[in-house]
Amino acid sequence: MRYIIIGAGAVGATIGGRLAQAGREVVLAARGAHAQALRADGLRLTTADGTRVHRLPVVEGPRELGELRSDDVLLLAVKTQDALAALDAWGDAEVAGGGTGAQRLPVLCAQNGVESERLALRRFARVYGVCVWLPATFLEPGAVSALCAPLTGILHLGPAAGGAAGGADGLARAVAADLGRAGFEAPVVEDVMRWKYGKLLGNLGNAIQATTGPEPDPAKAALLLRAVREAKAAFGAAGIAYTSEAEQSAARDGKVDQPQGVRGGSSWQSLARGTGSVEADYLNGEICLLGRLHGVATPVNDVLRHAANIFAREALPPGAMSVADLTALADEAAARDR
């Protein structure tokens, strides 16, 4: 199989680099200055094993590859707000022997939240979810760091919908075996979306970290707890199953230890890089959507979503807001709902 990493940022580049190191064939899809740096100097990937430079094919879109191969595996690692454009571009690409990427190739959605799988299932016949536990940092164009040990990350994967056709289980096992050789644990599960909904609960804090900074604080933990309570109420009303914190911790225990001093998750990094957007609409916004559909109040998540988006649109520096001010906004919104 050839792996095409669509979105070779922190997570995508780490997966691609590690797969290449394990002898797999990998193509990186990236844009702008990052693509230029990858082409000129290779991917400089730092893991717990040290720093390696991987010189891999780099494209900005499918046209540069010509016809796709029938053994290509598309791994979608762009942020969810960029997923639709990527899915359309790669889904429309022609595959050798006939058909398009959406008709013939599998796509693995390796993002936070649960929306990318839904977007992909509207277009692709073979869609897999990937629950990503892979703390990684985009250092600068061409350079990524992922320092967890003894494993680089844990990637639960499986069909995004029950009864997926086309050898779903066999493909998942083959991908999992490659990821295992590349320094990951990759359990194949039938209920991958249950894992992704469980991880979503922790990702509700991304907006808090982005707006008030990554430093631990009891007030931040309290605000996240309120957001999680809203989410669990919305999940209950919608009949959505999710993994517990204990189940997730047991899966990671002693496998992906992160060194002290690593700063900033995905939303914090997006603000620090000035990308102009964050995932808040698909993290906290997912809870707001469920709440509106099922009659559950979600004022805290709506405030967090709104605040993170303002930071992104106005290019405010990450951590520029006090947690006291953010909590006050949440209190006001909750009072209005009452």
C-alpha positions as CSV (number, residue, x, y, z in Angstrom):
1,M,0.0,0.0,0.0
2,R,1.0,3.6,-0.6
3,Y,-0.1,6.1,2.1
4,I,-1.0,9.6,1.0
5,I,-1.0,11.9,4.0
6,I,-3.5,14.6,3.2
7,G,-2.5,17.4,5.6
8,A,1.1,16.8,6.7
9,G,1.0,19.0,9.8
10,A,1.9,17.9,13.3
11,V,-0.2,14.7,13.3
12,G,0.0,13.9,9.6
13,A,3.7,14.4,9.3
14,T,4.4,12.3,12.4
15,I,2.4,9.4,11.1
16,G,3.8,9.8,7.6
17,G,7.4,10.1,8.8
18,R,7.1,7.1,11.1
19,L,5.5,5.0,8.4
20,A,8.3,5.9,6.0
21,Q,10.9,5.1,8.6
22,A,9.3,1.6,8.9
23,G,9.7,1.1,5.2
24,R,6.3,2.0,3.9
25,E,5.7,4.1,0.8
26,V,4.5,7.6,1.8
27,V,3.4,10.8,-0.1
28,L,2.9,14.0,1.9
29,A,0.3,16.5,0.8
30,A,0.9,20.0,2.2
31,R,0.6,23.6,1.2
32,G,2.4,26.9,1.2
33,A,5.7,27.4,3.1
34,H,5.4,24.0,4.7
35,A,5.3,22.2,1.3
36,Q,8.2,24.3,0.1
37,A,10.3,23.4,3.1
38,L,9.4,19.7,2.8
39,R,10.4,19.7,-0.8
40,A,13.6,21.6,-0.3
41,D,15.0,20.1,3.0
42,G,12.8,17.1,3.7
43,L,10.7,16.4,6.8
44,R,12.6,16.9,10.0
45,L,10.8,14.7,12.5
46,T,11.9,14.6,16.1
47,T,10.6,11.7,18.3
48,A,11.8,10.2,21.5
49,D,14.3,8.3,19.4
50,G,16.0,11.4,18.1
51,T,15.7,13.6,14.9
52,R,15.5,12.1,11.4
53,V,15.1,13.8,8.1
54,H,12.7,12.0,5.7
55,R,12.9,13.0,2.1
56,L,9.5,12.0,0.7
57,P,7.4,13.0,-2.3
58,V,5.5,16.1,-1.6
59,V,2.4,17.4,-3.5
60,E,-0.1,20.1,-2.9
61,G,-3.0,18.2,-4.6
62,P,-3.8,15.0,-6.5
63,R,-3.1,16.4,-9.9
64,E,0.6,16.3,-9.2
65,L,0.4,12.6,-8.8
66,G,-1.5,11.8,-12.0
67,E,-3.8,8.8,-11.7
68,L,-4.0,7.4,-8.2
69,R,-3.1,3.8,-7.6
70,S,-5.6,1.2,-6.6
71,D,-3.5,0.3,-3.5
72,D,-3.5,3.9,-2.3
73,V,-4.7,4.6,1.3
74,L,-5.8,8.2,1.9
75,L,-5.1,9.4,5.4
76,L,-7.0,12.7,6.1
77,A,-5.2,14.8,8.7
78,V,-6.2,18.3,7.9
79,K,-8.2,20.2,10.5
80,T,-11.9,19.5,10.2
81,Q,-12.6,23.0,8.9
82,D,-10.5,22.1,5.9
83,A,-11.8,18.6,5.4
84,L,-14.5,19.3,2.9
85,A,-12.2,20.8,0.3
86,A,-9.7,18.0,0.7
87,L,-12.3,15.3,0.5
88,D,-13.7,16.8,-2.7
89,A,-10.3,17.2,-4.3
90,W,-9.0,13.7,-3.6
91,G,-12.4,12.1,-3.9
92,D,-12.7,13.3,-7.5
93,A,-9.2,12.2,-8.5
94,E,-9.1,9.4,-11.1
95,V,-7.8,6.0,-10.1
96,A,-5.8,3.7,-12.5
97,G,-8.2,1.1,-13.9
98,G,-11.2,3.3,-13.7
99,G,-13.3,5.1,-11.1
100,T,-12.5,7.9,-8.6
101,G,-10.8,8.0,-5.3
102,A,-14.2,8.3,-3.6
103,Q,-15.5,5.2,-5.4
104,R,-12.5,3.0,-5.0
105,L,-10.1,4.1,-2.3
106,P,-10.3,4.0,1.5
107,V,-10.0,7.2,3.5
108,L,-9.0,7.3,7.1
109,C,-10.1,10.3,9.1
110,A,-7.4,11.1,11.7
111,Q,-8.9,14.3,13.3
112,N,-10.4,15.5,16.5
113,G,-14.2,15.5,16.6
114,V,-16.6,13.4,14.7
115,E,-17.7,15.5,11.7
116,S,-15.0,14.5,9.2
117,E,-16.4,10.9,9.1
118,R,-19.8,12.2,8.3
119,L,-18.5,14.5,5.6
120,A,-16.5,11.6,4.1
121,L,-19.4,9.1,4.2
122,R,-21.4,11.5,1.9
123,R,-18.6,11.1,-0.7
124,F,-16.5,8.0,-0.1
125,A,-17.6,4.4,-0.1
126,R,-15.0,3.3,2.3
127,V,-14.5,5.5,5.4
128,Y,-12.6,4.7,8.6
129,G,-12.4,6.6,11.8
130,V,-9.1,7.1,13.6
131,C,-9.1,8.2,17.2
132,V,-5.8,10.0,17.5
133,W,-3.8,10.1,20.8
134,L,-0.6,11.7,19.4
135,P,0.6,14.8,21.1
136,A,2.7,16.5,18.4
137,T,4.0,20.0,17.7
138,F,4.4,21.9,14.4
139,L,7.7,23.6,15.1
140,E,8.2,25.5,11.9
141,P,7.8,24.7,8.2
142,G,9.3,21.4,7.5
143,A,9.8,20.5,11.2
144,V,7.6,18.5,13.6
145,S,8.1,17.1,17.0
146,A,6.3,14.2,18.7
147,L,8.1,13.2,21.9
148,C,5.9,10.6,23.6
149,A,7.4,7.3,24.7
150,P,7.7,4.4,24.6
151,L,5.1,4.6,21.8
152,T,4.8,7.7,19.5
153,G,1.0,7.5,19.8
154,I,-2.1,5.4,20.0
155,L,-4.4,5.3,17.0
156,H,-7.7,3.3,17.5
157,L,-9.2,2.7,14.0
158,G,-12.1,1.0,12.4
159,P,-15.0,1.5,9.9
160,A,-16.8,4.7,10.5
161,A,-20.1,3.0,9.9
162,G,-21.3,-0.5,10.6
163,G,-21.2,-3.1,7.8
164,A,-18.6,-1.2,5.6
165,A,-18.0,-3.2,2.5
166,G,-14.9,-3.9,0.5
167,G,-12.8,-5.8,3.0
168,A,-13.0,-3.2,5.7
169,D,-11.7,-5.4,8.5
170,G,-8.8,-6.7,6.4
171,L,-7.7,-3.2,5.4
172,A,-7.9,-2.0,8.9
173,R,-5.8,-4.9,10.1
174,A,-3.2,-4.2,7.4
175,V,-3.0,-0.5,8.2
176,A,-2.8,-1.4,11.9
177,A,0.1,-3.7,11.3
178,D,2.0,-1.0,9.4
179,L,1.3,1.5,12.2
180,G,2.5,-1.1,14.7
181,R,5.8,-1.4,12.9
182,A,6.0,2.4,12.8
183,G,6.0,2.9,16.6
184,F,2.3,3.2,17.2
185,E,-0.3,1.1,18.9
186,A,-3.3,0.8,16.6
187,P,-6.1,-1.3,18.0
188,V,-8.8,-2.2,15.4
189,V,-12.2,-1.7,16.9
190,E,-15.7,-2.1,15.7
191,D,-16.9,1.0,17.6
192,V,-14.3,3.5,16.7
193,M,-16.7,6.4,16.9
194,R,-17.4,5.6,20.5
195,W,-13.7,6.2,21.1
196,K,-13.8,9.5,19.1
197,Y,-16.8,10.7,21.1
198,G,-15.0,9.9,24.3
199,K,-11.9,11.8,23.2
200,L,-14.1,14.7,22.1
201,L,-14.9,15.3,25.8
202,G,-11.2,16.1,26.5
203,N,-10.9,18.2,23.4
204,L,-13.6,20.6,24.7
205,G,-10.8,22.1,26.7
206,N,-8.9,23.1,23.5
207,A,-10.7,26.4,23.4
208,I,-9.9,27.1,27.0
209,Q,-6.2,26.4,26.4
210,A,-6.1,28.5,23.3
211,T,-7.7,31.5,24.8
212,T,-6.3,31.5,28.3
213,G,-3.0,29.5,27.8
214,P,-1.9,25.9,28.4
215,E,-0.7,26.3,32.0
216,P,-2.7,24.2,34.4
217,D,-5.1,26.1,36.6
218,P,-8.0,24.9,38.9
219,A,-10.3,27.5,37.3
220,K,-9.6,26.1,33.9
221,A,-10.3,22.6,35.1
222,A,-13.6,23.7,36.6
223,L,-14.7,25.4,33.4
224,L,-13.8,22.3,31.4
225,L,-15.8,20.2,33.8
226,R,-18.9,22.3,33.1
227,A,-18.4,21.9,29.4
228,V,-18.0,18.1,29.8
229,R,-21.2,18.0,31.9
230,E,-23.1,19.7,29.1
231,A,-21.6,17.3,26.6
232,K,-22.6,14.2,28.6
233,A,-26.1,15.5,28.9
234,A,-26.3,16.0,25.1
235,F,-24.8,12.6,24.4
236,G,-27.4,11.0,26.8
237,A,-30.3,12.8,25.1
238,A,-29.0,11.8,21.6
239,G,-28.3,8.2,22.6
240,I,-24.6,8.5,21.8
241,A,-22.2,6.0,23.4
242,Y,-18.7,7.1,24.4
243,T,-15.6,5.7,26.1
244,S,-15.1,6.7,29.7
245,E,-12.1,8.6,30.9
246,A,-11.1,5.5,32.8
247,E,-11.2,3.4,29.7
248,Q,-9.2,5.9,27.7
249,S,-6.6,6.2,30.5
250,A,-6.2,2.4,30.7
251,A,-5.6,2.3,27.0
252,R,-2.8,4.9,27.3
253,D,-1.3,4.0,30.7
254,G,2.5,3.8,30.5
255,K,2.5,3.8,26.7
256,V,2.5,7.4,25.6
257,D,4.3,9.3,28.3
258,Q,4.8,13.0,27.4
259,P,7.8,14.9,28.6
260,Q,7.3,17.9,30.8
261,G,7.3,21.4,29.3
262,V,5.6,20.5,26.0
263,R,3.2,23.4,25.3
264,G,0.0,23.9,23.4
265,G,-2.5,21.5,21.8
266,S,-3.9,21.8,18.3
267,S,-6.0,24.9,18.8
268,W,-3.3,26.7,20.7
269,Q,-0.9,25.9,17.9
270,S,-3.3,27.1,15.2
271,L,-3.5,30.5,17.0
272,A,0.3,30.6,17.5
273,R,0.8,30.0,13.8
274,G,-1.8,32.5,12.8
275,T,-3.8,30.1,10.6
276,G,-6.9,32.2,10.9
277,S,-9.1,29.3,12.0
278,V,-9.5,26.7,14.8
279,E,-11.6,23.5,15.2
280,A,-13.9,25.0,17.8
281,D,-17.0,24.7,15.6
282,Y,-16.4,20.9,15.4
283,L,-15.4,20.4,19.0
284,N,-17.5,22.6,21.3
285,G,-19.7,23.3,18.3
286,E,-20.6,19.6,18.1
287,I,-22.0,19.8,21.6
288,C,-23.9,22.9,20.7
289,L,-25.4,21.1,17.7
290,L,-26.4,18.1,19.7
291,G,-27.9,20.3,22.4
292,R,-30.0,22.2,19.9
293,L,-31.2,19.0,18.2
294,H,-32.1,17.3,21.5
295,G,-33.2,20.2,23.8
296,V,-30.1,20.3,26.0
297,A,-28.7,23.7,27.1
298,T,-25.0,24.1,26.2
299,P,-24.1,27.7,27.2
300,V,-20.6,27.0,28.3
301,N,-19.6,25.2,25.1
302,D,-21.2,28.0,23.0
303,V,-19.1,30.6,24.9
304,L,-15.9,28.6,24.4
305,R,-16.7,28.1,20.7
306,H,-17.4,31.8,20.2
307,A,-14.3,32.9,22.1
308,A,-11.9,30.6,20.2
309,N,-13.3,31.7,16.9
310,I,-12.9,35.4,17.8
311,F,-9.2,34.7,18.7
312,A,-8.7,33.0,15.3
313,R,-10.5,35.6,13.2
314,E,-8.8,38.6,14.9
315,A,-5.4,37.0,15.1
316,L,-5.2,37.5,18.9
317,P,-2.2,35.8,20.6
318,P,-3.0,32.5,22.3
319,G,-3.5,32.9,26.0
320,A,-4.4,36.6,25.9
321,M,-7.6,36.2,27.9
322,S,-7.8,35.6,31.6
323,V,-9.7,32.5,32.8
324,A,-11.7,34.7,35.1
325,D,-13.0,36.7,32.2
326,L,-13.8,33.5,30.2
327,T,-15.6,32.0,33.2
328,A,-17.6,35.2,33.7
329,L,-18.8,35.0,30.1
330,A,-19.8,31.4,30.7
331,D,-21.6,32.4,33.9
332,E,-23.6,35.1,32.1
333,A,-24.6,32.7,29.3
334,A,-25.7,30.1,31.8
335,A,-27.7,32.6,33.7
336,R,-29.5,33.7,30.5
337,D,-30.3,30.1,29.7
338,R,-31.8,29.6,33.1
